[in-house]
Amino acid sequence: MEIPFEILINDSLLEDLIPTTTLSPITNKSVLSIANDFEDNHWRYKKFNQFIWNNISQDTLTKEERDSLIESPDSILEKAASRLRIIQYKNGNDEKTGGEIAEILLYGIMHSYYKALPVVPKIFYKQNRNDFAKGPDSVHIVVEDDDNFSLWLGEAKFYKNIENSDLDKIVSSVHDTLSTDKIKKENSIITGLSEFDKYDINETVKNKIKALLNEDTSIDKIKPILHIPIILLHECEITASSNEMSEDYKAQIIAKHKERAESYFAKQIEKCKDVAKYSEIKFHMILFPVPCKETVVDKFIKRAKELRDE
């Protein structure tokens, strides 16, 4: 499945987007800007929601569950809805509100854009109050070819704005994810879960993954294949005041996302001075604007409640 939204910045290196930037290191940072379109002068909420619900099983069900229900899409949605916590803490002042939507969006983008395997469905383990749920918001493996793979540990946030104070929170989360203990813990979860072995992966690559993610392997060997996708689903005044996917609208979003990405990475560089081999880790800032966070959350919760009641 291809991503159904418009790519405004195609996972481009920050140094190419902003040649005048003085940030360093810069060669390990890229930006992906994605935008939903409009119809009849309105942002397409239905299209956005369809993408979320089409990908919700990636984050809420194990592969065994997904495979067993493949002939019953309604059952997949009902079971997925039963795993959500968003209904429990719907609160406009709670920064957790909408967090699961951002996580599912990230899983969908990882699946559709990066062709990644969801080796740890985080919402499933959160629902089961499992300690596995702590740590990054997403865990994926991308099989590059018969000999190479990469490890992706993601962060997902849904904010009403993405000003500097909000960026500080994300920087702290990423810094925490990059600790040696956290990376080793995620590696042990991936290799320890039966989930991983259910994927149709070349045995040579599978064995290489298990060997490299072994607890005895130095994290120094992991960092060159480590990617950190950071998705910021955010309310945007530009989007709220627009009614078509015009060239002017796209130019405004691109400019805003470039500026916010540079600000974020400046903070991240400062915070991560103590992270060994930081320059070898690859970071992907993913930005997705919406006109109104509350409306997105309300529509999602309404559908989730309907599925729970079926």
C-alpha positions in Angstrom: 0.0 0.0 0.0 1.4 3.4 -1.0 1.0 6.4 1.2 -2.1 8.3 0.1 -1.0 11.8 1.1 1.1 14.3 -0.7 4.8 14.3 0.0 6.0 17.9 0.3 9.6 17.1 1.5 10.7 13.6 0.5 12.9 12.5 3.4 15.5 15.0 2.3 18.7 15.7 4.2 18.5 18.9 6.2 21.8 20.1 4.8 20.2 20.0 1.3 17.0 21.8 2.5 18.8 24.5 4.4 22.3 24.9 2.8 23.0 27.9 5.1 22.5 25.9 8.3 25.4 25.9 10.8 24.2 22.9 12.7 26.7 20.1 13.2 26.6 17.1 12.8 24.1 17.5 10.0 24.6 14.7 7.5 22.6 12.3 9.7 19.3 14.3 9.7 16.5 14.3 7.3 13.0 15.8 7.0 9.8 14.2 5.6 6.8 16.6 5.3 3.4 15.0 4.5 0.1 16.7 3.9 -3.5 15.6 3.5 -5.4 17.4 0.7 -8.8 19.2 0.5 -12.2 18.5 -1.1 -15.1 20.9 -1.5 -13.1 23.6 0.4 -12.5 21.3 3.4 -9.6 19.3 4.8 -10.3 15.6 4.2 -10.9 14.3 7.7 -12.4 11.1 6.3 -9.4 10.3 4.2 -7.1 10.8 7.2 -9.2 8.6 9.4 -9.3 5.9 6.8 -5.5 5.8 6.7 -5.5 5.5 10.5 -8.0 2.7 10.6 -6.4 0.9 7.7 -3.1 0.8 9.7 -4.3 0.4 13.2 -3.7 -3.3 13.3 0.0 -2.7 12.8 0.2 -1.2 16.3 -2.5 -3.0 18.2 -2.4 -6.6 17.1 0.3 -9.2 17.0 1.2 -10.7 13.6 -0.5 -14.0 14.6 -3.7 -12.1 15.3 -3.5 -10.2 12.1 -2.9 -13.3 10.1 -5.7 -15.2 11.8 -8.2 -12.4 11.1 -7.1 -11.6 7.6 -10.4 -12.8 6.1 -12.4 -10.8 8.6 -11.5 -7.1 8.3 -14.4 -6.1 10.6 -13.1 -8.3 13.4 -9.7 -6.8 13.0 -11.1 -3.3 13.5 -13.2 -4.4 16.5 -10.3 -6.1 18.2 -8.0 -3.2 17.5 -10.5 -0.7 18.9 -10.7 -2.8 22.1 -7.0 -2.2 22.7 -7.1 1.6 22.6 -6.6 3.7 25.7 -7.4 7.0 24.1 -11.0 6.8 25.3 -9.9 6.5 28.9 -8.0 9.8 29.0 -9.9 12.1 26.5 -9.0 15.4 28.0 -8.2 18.6 26.1 -5.5 19.5 28.6 -3.8 16.1 28.7 -0.9 15.9 26.3 -1.5 12.2 26.0 -4.7 12.9 24.2 -4.3 11.8 20.6 -1.0 10.2 21.3 -2.2 6.8 20.0 -3.4 8.5 16.8 0.2 9.7 16.2 1.6 6.3 17.0 -0.7 4.6 14.5 0.1 7.2 11.9 3.8 6.5 12.4 3.2 2.7 12.1 1.3 3.4 8.9 4.0 5.6 7.4 6.7 3.1 8.5 4.7 0.4 6.7 3.7 2.4 3.6 6.7 4.7 3.0 9.7 2.9 4.6 8.4 -0.7 4.0 9.2 -1.5 7.6 8.2 -4.6 9.7 6.3 -3.8 13.0 8.3 -6.2 15.2 6.8 -4.8 18.4 3.2 -3.6 18.3 3.4 -1.1 21.1 -0.3 -0.4 21.7 -0.9 -4.2 22.1 1.7 -4.4 24.8 0.5 -1.2 26.5 -3.0 -2.6 26.6 -1.6 -5.7 28.3 0.2 -3.6 30.9 3.4 -5.1 29.8 6.7 -3.6 30.6 7.6 -3.9 26.9 5.4 -0.9 26.3 7.9 1.5 28.0 10.5 3.1 25.8 10.1 4.3 22.2 6.6 4.6 20.6 7.4 2.3 17.7 9.9 -0.5 16.9 10.5 -1.6 13.4 13.1 -3.4 11.3 13.7 -2.5 7.6 15.3 -5.3 5.6 17.4 -3.5 3.0 18.5 -6.5 1.0 19.7 -10.1 1.5 22.6 -8.9 3.7 21.6 -5.6 5.3 18.9 -4.3 7.7 18.3 -1.3 9.9 16.7 -0.9 13.3 14.1 1.9 13.7 13.0 3.2 17.2 10.4 5.9 16.8 8.8 8.8 18.8 5.3 9.9 18.1 3.6 13.1 19.4 0.3 14.9 18.6 0.5 18.6 19.7 -1.8 21.6 19.3 1.4 23.5 18.3 5.0 22.7 17.8 6.7 25.7 19.4 10.0 25.5 21.3 8.6 24.2 24.6 6.9 21.3 22.8 10.1 20.5 20.9 12.0 20.3 24.2 9.8 17.5 25.4 10.5 15.5 22.2 14.2 16.1 22.5 14.1 14.7 26.0 12.2 11.6 24.9 14.7 10.9 22.1 17.6 11.4 24.4 16.2 8.9 26.7 15.6 6.4 23.9 19.3 6.7 22.9 20.6 5.4 26.3 22.5 2.2 26.1 20.1 0.5 28.5 17.1 1.4 26.5 18.5 0.3 23.2 19.7 -3.0 24.7 16.2 -3.5 26.2 14.5 -3.0 22.9 16.9 -5.4 21.2 16.2 -8.1 23.8 12.4 -7.5 23.3 12.7 -7.9 19.5 14.8 -11.1 19.7 12.9 -12.5 22.6 9.4 -12.2 21.2 8.0 -14.9 19.0 6.6 -12.0 16.9 9.9 -11.6 15.1 10.1 -15.2 13.8 6.7 -15.0 12.2 7.9 -12.7 9.4 9.0 -14.1 6.0 12.6 -12.9 6.1 15.6 -14.5 4.5 17.1 -16.8 7.1 20.6 -15.4 6.5 19.3 -11.9 7.3 17.2 -13.2 10.2 20.2 -14.8 11.8 22.3 -11.7 11.2 19.6 -9.6 13.0 19.5 -11.9 16.0 23.3 -11.9 16.2 23.6 -8.1 16.0 20.8 -7.5 18.5 22.2 -10.0 20.9 22.7 -8.6 24.4 26.4 -9.2 24.3 26.9 -7.1 21.1 28.3 -3.7 21.8 25.9 -0.8 21.2 28.7 0.8 19.2 27.9 -1.8 16.4 24.2 -1.0 16.5 24.4 2.7 16.1 25.4 2.7 12.4 22.2 0.9 11.6 20.0 2.8 14.1 17.3 5.1 12.7 15.1 7.4 14.9 11.9 8.5 13.1 10.2 11.3 15.0 6.7 12.1 13.9 5.0 15.4 14.9 1.3 15.3 14.1 0.3 18.9 14.8 -2.4 21.4 14.7 -1.6 24.1 12.1 -3.1 27.6 11.6 -2.0 27.5 7.9 -4.0 24.3 7.3 -7.0 25.6 9.3 -7.2 28.7 7.2 -6.8 27.0 3.8 -9.3 25.3 1.6 -7.3 23.8 -1.3 -3.9 22.2 -1.9 -2.6 25.3 -3.7 1.1 25.9 -4.5 1.0 28.8 -2.0 -0.3 26.5 0.7 2.3 23.9 0.0 5.1 26.5 0.0 3.9 27.8 3.4 3.9 24.3 4.9 7.3 23.5 3.5 8.8 26.7 4.9 7.2 26.1 8.3 8.4 22.5 8.5 11.9 23.4 7.4 12.1 26.0 10.1 10.7 23.8 12.8 13.0 20.9 11.8 16.1 23.1 12.1 14.9 24.4 15.5 14.3 20.8 16.7 17.6 19.5 15.5 19.5 22.4 17.1 17.9 21.4 20.4 18.6 17.7 19.9 22.3 18.3 19.1 22.7 20.3 22.3 20.9 17.7 24.4 22.7 14.7 22.9 26.3 15.9 23.4 26.8 13.0 25.8 25.5 10.3 23.3 28.4 8.3 22.0 28.6 7.9 18.2 25.7 10.3 17.9 26.8 11.3 14.3 26.3 7.7 13.2 22.7 7.5 14.2 20.2 8.6 11.5 17.3 10.9 12.5 14.1 11.4 10.4 11.8 14.3 11.4 8.3 13.6 10.0 5.8 16.4 10.1 2.1 16.2 9.4 -0.3 19.2 9.8 -4.0 19.0 10.7 -6.5 21.9 10.9 -7.9 21.0 14.4 -6.5 18.5 16.9 -9.8 18.2 18.8 -11.8 17.4 15.7 -9.3 14.7 14.7 -9.4 13.1 18.2 -13.2 13.4 18.5 -13.8 11.6 15.1 -11.3 8.9 16.0 -12.9 8.3 19.4 -16.4 8.3 17.9 -15.4 5.5 15.5 -13.6 3.6 18.2 -16.7 3.6 20.4 -18.9 2.5 17.5 -16.6 -0.5 17.0 -16.5 -1.4 20.6 -20.3 -1.4 20.7 -20.7 -3.6 17.7 
